[in-house]
Amino acid sequence: MLFPGSFHPPTVAHLEIAKRALIYGDEIVFVMPQDFPHKTYDGVGPMERMLLVAAALDGEDRFSVAQSEGGLFIDMAREYRVLDPYTTRLMVLCGRDAAERVVGWDYGMPGALANQLDEYEMLVASRAGDFYPPFGLRTRIHPLPLVADMGHISATEVRRRILAQEPWKHLVPQPIVDQVHALYSTLY
């Protein structure tokens, strides 16, 4: 299973979502695209963020980290299939907010997302609310209910709190608190 994100920085919500998703597969690959079509990277570079993710995983052998040249889920899925052509069911894990962007994205041709979902399925975490896929896509987009609401935990919120000098350390995995402080507190 692929878990794309900017992880700017990784949060406890990222890890909790990944752990919950293990009921659908035995491995989660945290994938950081070199470029997202809808986000820009600023401040902390992708290599530093990949190292943060790796450190946050804290030895969990079912999790790994990778970088993708592509920024769309289909790009990442195709890159992964080249590396592991025997995978029969490939899922892309994301939160509700990312699923809304993916479904609403203009791919330049009608039916493009439906065609992409022939190559992978989506598993959507109910982060800050449930996601309801369009009717024709419901067999390829699946809900991932979460035990606790983590809608208030986001990388954006961590960065905001660091800037405002508000408590934030509980929002990131304990093994990376010092690294996040060192990387992000000097940016603002």
Buried (B, 14 or more C-beta within 10 A) or exposed (E): BBBBBBBBBBBBBBBBBBBBBBEBBEEBBBBBBEEBEEEEBEEBEBEEBBBBBBBBBEEEEEBBBBBBEBBBBBBBBBBBBEEEEEBEEBBBBBBBBBBBBBBEBEEEEEEBBEEBBEBBBBBBBBBBEEBBBEEEBEEBBBBBEBEEEBBEBBBEBBBEBBEEEEEBBEBBBEBBBEBBBEBBEEEE
